[in-house]
């Protein structure tokens, strides 16, 4: 993968995650925060805050760039973040649904690894 594509993919991932993070929860005090690590090519949305009497903290989206592939390690979205990444310009054959078992990946239409 050339440097331009890598930088472009980083920009796409960050833009898509910022859009997701901007959608507020309407029923609780839970906030979404982005974590971008361009050096390790790791991109996350984490949630934290109070939902009633319970404190919530966790990762809803986790994306890594590994080699020439964009690995979706965790996808806590309703629609699926892969389609958003694809629509933003990352080729489908470079997106791996890492949270799917390896034997299922060939049936997803996305990259297998």
PyMOL commands that place a pseudoatom at each C-alpha (Angstrom):
pseudoatom trace, name=CA, resn=UNK, resi=1, chain=A, elem=C, hetatm=0, pos=[0.000, 0.000, 0.000]
pseudoatom trace, name=CA, resn=UNK, resi=2, chain=A, elem=C, hetatm=0, pos=[1.449, 3.376, -0.910]
pseudoatom trace, name=CA, resn=UNK, resi=3, chain=A, elem=C, hetatm=0, pos=[1.806, 6.178, 1.634]
pseudoatom trace, name=CA, resn=UNK, resi=4, chain=A, elem=C, hetatm=0, pos=[-0.908, 8.320, 0.028]
pseudoatom trace, name=CA, resn=UNK, resi=5, chain=A, elem=C, hetatm=0, pos=[-3.492, 5.545, 0.375]
pseudoatom trace, name=CA, resn=UNK, resi=6, chain=A, elem=C, hetatm=0, pos=[-2.486, 4.934, 3.984]
pseudoatom trace, name=CA, resn=UNK, resi=7, chain=A, elem=C, hetatm=0, pos=[-2.858, 8.608, 4.886]
pseudoatom trace, name=CA, resn=UNK, resi=8, chain=A, elem=C, hetatm=0, pos=[-6.111, 8.789, 2.948]
pseudoatom trace, name=CA, resn=UNK, resi=9, chain=A, elem=C, hetatm=0, pos=[-7.483, 5.729, 4.768]
pseudoatom trace, name=CA, resn=UNK, resi=10, chain=A, elem=C, hetatm=0, pos=[-6.471, 7.204, 8.135]
pseudoatom trace, name=CA, resn=UNK, resi=11, chain=A, elem=C, hetatm=0, pos=[-8.343, 10.396, 7.265]
pseudoatom trace, name=CA, resn=UNK, resi=12, chain=A, elem=C, hetatm=0, pos=[-11.421, 8.424, 6.176]
pseudoatom trace, name=CA, resn=UNK, resi=13, chain=A, elem=C, hetatm=0, pos=[-11.464, 6.300, 9.336]
pseudoatom trace, name=CA, resn=UNK, resi=14, chain=A, elem=C, hetatm=0, pos=[-11.108, 9.332, 11.583]
pseudoatom trace, name=CA, resn=UNK, resi=15, chain=A, elem=C, hetatm=0, pos=[-13.827, 11.261, 9.744]
pseudoatom trace, name=CA, resn=UNK, resi=16, chain=A, elem=C, hetatm=0, pos=[-16.271, 8.328, 9.907]
pseudoatom trace, name=CA, resn=UNK, resi=17, chain=A, elem=C, hetatm=0, pos=[-15.583, 7.759, 13.603]
pseudoatom trace, name=CA, resn=UNK, resi=18, chain=A, elem=C, hetatm=0, pos=[-15.967, 11.463, 14.401]
pseudoatom trace, name=CA, resn=UNK, resi=19, chain=A, elem=C, hetatm=0, pos=[-19.382, 11.357, 12.721]
pseudoatom trace, name=CA, resn=UNK, resi=20, chain=A, elem=C, hetatm=0, pos=[-20.403, 8.374, 14.874]
pseudoatom trace, name=CA, resn=UNK, resi=21, chain=A, elem=C, hetatm=0, pos=[-19.047, 9.993, 18.036]
pseudoatom trace, name=CA, resn=UNK, resi=22, chain=A, elem=C, hetatm=0, pos=[-21.088, 13.134, 17.364]
pseudoatom trace, name=CA, resn=UNK, resi=23, chain=A, elem=C, hetatm=0, pos=[-24.357, 11.206, 17.701]
pseudoatom trace, name=CA, resn=UNK, resi=24, chain=A, elem=C, hetatm=0, pos=[-25.376, 11.700, 21.324]
pseudoatom trace, name=CA, resn=UNK, resi=25, chain=A, elem=C, hetatm=0, pos=[-27.257, 9.168, 23.407]
pseudoatom trace, name=CA, resn=UNK, resi=26, chain=A, elem=C, hetatm=0, pos=[-30.735, 10.573, 23.966]
pseudoatom trace, name=CA, resn=UNK, resi=27, chain=A, elem=C, hetatm=0, pos=[-31.515, 8.497, 27.034]
pseudoatom trace, name=CA, resn=UNK, resi=28, chain=A, elem=C, hetatm=0, pos=[-28.446, 8.780, 29.271]
pseudoatom trace, name=CA, resn=UNK, resi=29, chain=A, elem=C, hetatm=0, pos=[-25.396, 10.744, 30.349]
pseudoatom trace, name=CA, resn=UNK, resi=30, chain=A, elem=C, hetatm=0, pos=[-23.084, 8.363, 28.453]
pseudoatom trace, name=CA, resn=UNK, resi=31, chain=A, elem=C, hetatm=0, pos=[-20.566, 10.152, 26.227]
pseudoatom trace, name=CA, resn=UNK, resi=32, chain=A, elem=C, hetatm=0, pos=[-18.642, 8.889, 23.226]
pseudoatom trace, name=CA, resn=UNK, resi=33, chain=A, elem=C, hetatm=0, pos=[-14.949, 9.655, 22.819]
pseudoatom trace, name=CA, resn=UNK, resi=34, chain=A, elem=C, hetatm=0, pos=[-12.601, 8.956, 19.950]
pseudoatom trace, name=CA, resn=UNK, resi=35, chain=A, elem=C, hetatm=0, pos=[-9.136, 7.506, 20.378]
pseudoatom trace, name=CA, resn=UNK, resi=36, chain=A, elem=C, hetatm=0, pos=[-6.871, 7.870, 17.348]
pseudoatom trace, name=CA, resn=UNK, resi=37, chain=A, elem=C, hetatm=0, pos=[-3.358, 6.397, 17.332]
pseudoatom trace, name=CA, resn=UNK, resi=38, chain=A, elem=C, hetatm=0, pos=[-1.837, 6.976, 13.895]
pseudoatom trace, name=CA, resn=UNK, resi=39, chain=A, elem=C, hetatm=0, pos=[1.512, 5.542, 14.969]
pseudoatom trace, name=CA, resn=UNK, resi=40, chain=A, elem=C, hetatm=0, pos=[-0.012, 2.149, 15.783]
pseudoatom trace, name=CA, resn=UNK, resi=41, chain=A, elem=C, hetatm=0, pos=[-2.892, 2.612, 13.298]
pseudoatom trace, name=CA, resn=UNK, resi=42, chain=A, elem=C, hetatm=0, pos=[-5.531, 1.971, 15.944]
pseudoatom trace, name=CA, resn=UNK, resi=43, chain=A, elem=C, hetatm=0, pos=[-8.840, 3.855, 15.984]
pseudoatom trace, name=CA, resn=UNK, resi=44, chain=A, elem=C, hetatm=0, pos=[-11.579, 3.516, 18.588]
pseudoatom trace, name=CA, resn=UNK, resi=45, chain=A, elem=C, hetatm=0, pos=[-14.777, 4.956, 19.943]
pseudoatom trace, name=CA, resn=UNK, resi=46, chain=A, elem=C, hetatm=0, pos=[-15.191, 4.417, 23.644]
pseudoatom trace, name=CA, resn=UNK, resi=47, chain=A, elem=C, hetatm=0, pos=[-18.205, 5.183, 25.779]
pseudoatom trace, name=CA, resn=UNK, resi=48, chain=A, elem=C, hetatm=0, pos=[-18.191, 6.380, 29.350]
pseudoatom trace, name=CA, resn=UNK, resi=49, chain=A, elem=C, hetatm=0, pos=[-20.640, 7.875, 31.778]
pseudoatom trace, name=CA, resn=UNK, resi=50, chain=A, elem=C, hetatm=0, pos=[-23.669, 7.154, 33.860]
pseudoatom trace, name=CA, resn=UNK, resi=51, chain=A, elem=C, hetatm=0, pos=[-26.772, 5.395, 32.616]
pseudoatom trace, name=CA, resn=UNK, resi=52, chain=A, elem=C, hetatm=0, pos=[-29.116, 5.647, 35.546]
pseudoatom trace, name=CA, resn=UNK, resi=53, chain=A, elem=C, hetatm=0, pos=[-27.310, 4.137, 38.538]
pseudoatom trace, name=CA, resn=UNK, resi=54, chain=A, elem=C, hetatm=0, pos=[-24.843, 2.157, 36.423]
pseudoatom trace, name=CA, resn=UNK, resi=55, chain=A, elem=C, hetatm=0, pos=[-21.495, 3.440, 35.155]
pseudoatom trace, name=CA, resn=UNK, resi=56, chain=A, elem=C, hetatm=0, pos=[-20.790, 2.484, 31.550]
pseudoatom trace, name=CA, resn=UNK, resi=57, chain=A, elem=C, hetatm=0, pos=[-17.334, 2.208, 30.038]
pseudoatom trace, name=CA, resn=UNK, resi=58, chain=A, elem=C, hetatm=0, pos=[-16.348, 0.253, 26.960]
pseudoatom trace, name=CA, resn=UNK, resi=59, chain=A, elem=C, hetatm=0, pos=[-15.340, 0.149, 23.341]
pseudoatom trace, name=CA, resn=UNK, resi=60, chain=A, elem=C, hetatm=0, pos=[-18.076, 0.323, 20.714]
pseudoatom trace, name=CA, resn=UNK, resi=61, chain=A, elem=C, hetatm=0, pos=[-15.888, 0.552, 17.598]
pseudoatom trace, name=CA, resn=UNK, resi=62, chain=A, elem=C, hetatm=0, pos=[-12.304, -0.639, 17.137]
pseudoatom trace, name=CA, resn=UNK, resi=63, chain=A, elem=C, hetatm=0, pos=[-10.516, -0.424, 13.792]
pseudoatom trace, name=CA, resn=UNK, resi=64, chain=A, elem=C, hetatm=0, pos=[-6.878, -1.277, 13.022]
pseudoatom trace, name=CA, resn=UNK, resi=65, chain=A, elem=C, hetatm=0, pos=[-4.900, -0.849, 9.832]
pseudoatom trace, name=CA, resn=UNK, resi=66, chain=A, elem=C, hetatm=0, pos=[-2.769, -3.969, 9.487]
pseudoatom trace, name=CA, resn=UNK, resi=67, chain=A, elem=C, hetatm=0, pos=[-0.608, -4.196, 6.379]
pseudoatom trace, name=CA, resn=UNK, resi=68, chain=A, elem=C, hetatm=0, pos=[-2.791, -3.182, 3.457]
pseudoatom trace, name=CA, resn=UNK, resi=69, chain=A, elem=C, hetatm=0, pos=[-6.097, -3.997, 5.151]
pseudoatom trace, name=CA, resn=UNK, resi=70, chain=A, elem=C, hetatm=0, pos=[-8.514, -2.131, 7.400]
pseudoatom trace, name=CA, resn=UNK, resi=71, chain=A, elem=C, hetatm=0, pos=[-9.519, -4.544, 10.161]
pseudoatom trace, name=CA, resn=UNK, resi=72, chain=A, elem=C, hetatm=0, pos=[-12.800, -3.916, 11.950]
pseudoatom trace, name=CA, resn=UNK, resi=73, chain=A, elem=C, hetatm=0, pos=[-12.138, -5.581, 15.291]
pseudoatom trace, name=CA, resn=UNK, resi=74, chain=A, elem=C, hetatm=0, pos=[-15.343, -4.428, 17.032]
pseudoatom trace, name=CA, resn=UNK, resi=75, chain=A, elem=C, hetatm=0, pos=[-18.493, -3.000, 15.482]
pseudoatom trace, name=CA, resn=UNK, resi=76, chain=A, elem=C, hetatm=0, pos=[-21.157, -1.896, 17.922]
pseudoatom trace, name=CA, resn=UNK, resi=77, chain=A, elem=C, hetatm=0, pos=[-23.162, 0.043, 15.334]
pseudoatom trace, name=CA, resn=UNK, resi=78, chain=A, elem=C, hetatm=0, pos=[-26.665, -0.830, 14.191]
pseudoatom trace, name=CA, resn=UNK, resi=79, chain=A, elem=C, hetatm=0, pos=[-26.022, -0.666, 10.454]
pseudoatom trace, name=CA, resn=UNK, resi=80, chain=A, elem=C, hetatm=0, pos=[-22.393, -1.788, 10.323]
pseudoatom trace, name=CA, resn=UNK, resi=81, chain=A, elem=C, hetatm=0, pos=[-19.432, 0.530, 9.940]
pseudoatom trace, name=CA, resn=UNK, resi=82, chain=A, elem=C, hetatm=0, pos=[-17.914, -1.418, 7.003]
pseudoatom trace, name=CA, resn=UNK, resi=83, chain=A, elem=C, hetatm=0, pos=[-20.432, 0.060, 4.588]
pseudoatom trace, name=CA, resn=UNK, resi=84, chain=A, elem=C, hetatm=0, pos=[-19.657, 3.582, 5.809]
pseudoatom trace, name=CA, resn=UNK, resi=85, chain=A, elem=C, hetatm=0, pos=[-15.925, 3.007, 5.270]
pseudoatom trace, name=CA, resn=UNK, resi=86, chain=A, elem=C, hetatm=0, pos=[-16.592, 1.571, 1.826]
pseudoatom trace, name=CA, resn=UNK, resi=87, chain=A, elem=C, hetatm=0, pos=[-18.865, 4.477, 0.852]
pseudoatom trace, name=CA, resn=UNK, resi=88, chain=A, elem=C, hetatm=0, pos=[-16.171, 6.897, 2.055]
pseudoatom trace, name=CA, resn=UNK, resi=89, chain=A, elem=C, hetatm=0, pos=[-13.596, 5.391, -0.315]
pseudoatom trace, name=CA, resn=UNK, resi=90, chain=A, elem=C, hetatm=0, pos=[-11.911, 2.362, 1.264]
pseudoatom trace, name=CA, resn=UNK, resi=91, chain=A, elem=C, hetatm=0, pos=[-12.177, -0.529, -1.209]
pseudoatom trace, name=CA, resn=UNK, resi=92, chain=A, elem=C, hetatm=0, pos=[-14.307, -3.454, -0.042]
pseudoatom trace, name=CA, resn=UNK, resi=93, chain=A, elem=C, hetatm=0, pos=[-11.481, -5.906, -0.790]
pseudoatom trace, name=CA, resn=UNK, resi=94, chain=A, elem=C, hetatm=0, pos=[-9.313, -4.077, 1.779]
pseudoatom trace, name=CA, resn=UNK, resi=95, chain=A, elem=C, hetatm=0, pos=[-11.824, -4.239, 4.645]
pseudoatom trace, name=CA, resn=UNK, resi=96, chain=A, elem=C, hetatm=0, pos=[-11.680, -7.262, 6.954]
pseudoatom trace, name=CA, resn=UNK, resi=97, chain=A, elem=C, hetatm=0, pos=[-14.475, -8.021, 9.391]
pseudoatom trace, name=CA, resn=UNK, resi=98, chain=A, elem=C, hetatm=0, pos=[-12.090, -9.214, 12.094]
pseudoatom trace, name=CA, resn=UNK, resi=99, chain=A, elem=C, hetatm=0, pos=[-14.920, -9.900, 14.544]
pseudoatom trace, name=CA, resn=UNK, resi=100, chain=A, elem=C, hetatm=0, pos=[-16.290, -12.591, 12.200]
pseudoatom trace, name=CA, resn=UNK, resi=101, chain=A, elem=C, hetatm=0, pos=[-14.854, -16.120, 12.380]
pseudoatom trace, name=CA, resn=UNK, resi=102, chain=A, elem=C, hetatm=0, pos=[-12.307, -16.803, 9.597]
pseudoatom trace, name=CA, resn=UNK, resi=103, chain=A, elem=C, hetatm=0, pos=[-14.528, -19.478, 8.038]
pseudoatom trace, name=CA, resn=UNK, resi=104, chain=A, elem=C, hetatm=0, pos=[-17.425, -16.989, 7.738]
pseudoatom trace, name=CA, resn=UNK, resi=105, chain=A, elem=C, hetatm=0, pos=[-15.414, -14.102, 6.218]
pseudoatom trace, name=CA, resn=UNK, resi=106, chain=A, elem=C, hetatm=0, pos=[-15.488, -15.425, 2.621]
pseudoatom trace, name=CA, resn=UNK, resi=107, chain=A, elem=C, hetatm=0, pos=[-19.296, -15.195, 2.729]
pseudoatom trace, name=CA, resn=UNK, resi=108, chain=A, elem=C, hetatm=0, pos=[-19.331, -11.515, 3.824]
pseudoatom trace, name=CA, resn=UNK, resi=109, chain=A, elem=C, hetatm=0, pos=[-18.203, -10.013, 0.527]
pseudoatom trace, name=CA, resn=UNK, resi=110, chain=A, elem=C, hetatm=0, pos=[-15.308, -8.303, 2.294]
pseudoatom trace, name=CA, resn=UNK, resi=111, chain=A, elem=C, hetatm=0, pos=[-11.638, -9.308, 2.510]
pseudoatom trace, name=CA, resn=UNK, resi=112, chain=A, elem=C, hetatm=0, pos=[-10.838, -12.530, 4.358]
pseudoatom trace, name=CA, resn=UNK, resi=113, chain=A, elem=C, hetatm=0, pos=[-7.516, -11.376, 5.862]
for i in range(1, 113): cmd.bond("trace and resi %d" % i, "trace and resi %d" % (i + 1))
show_as sticks, trace
zoom trace
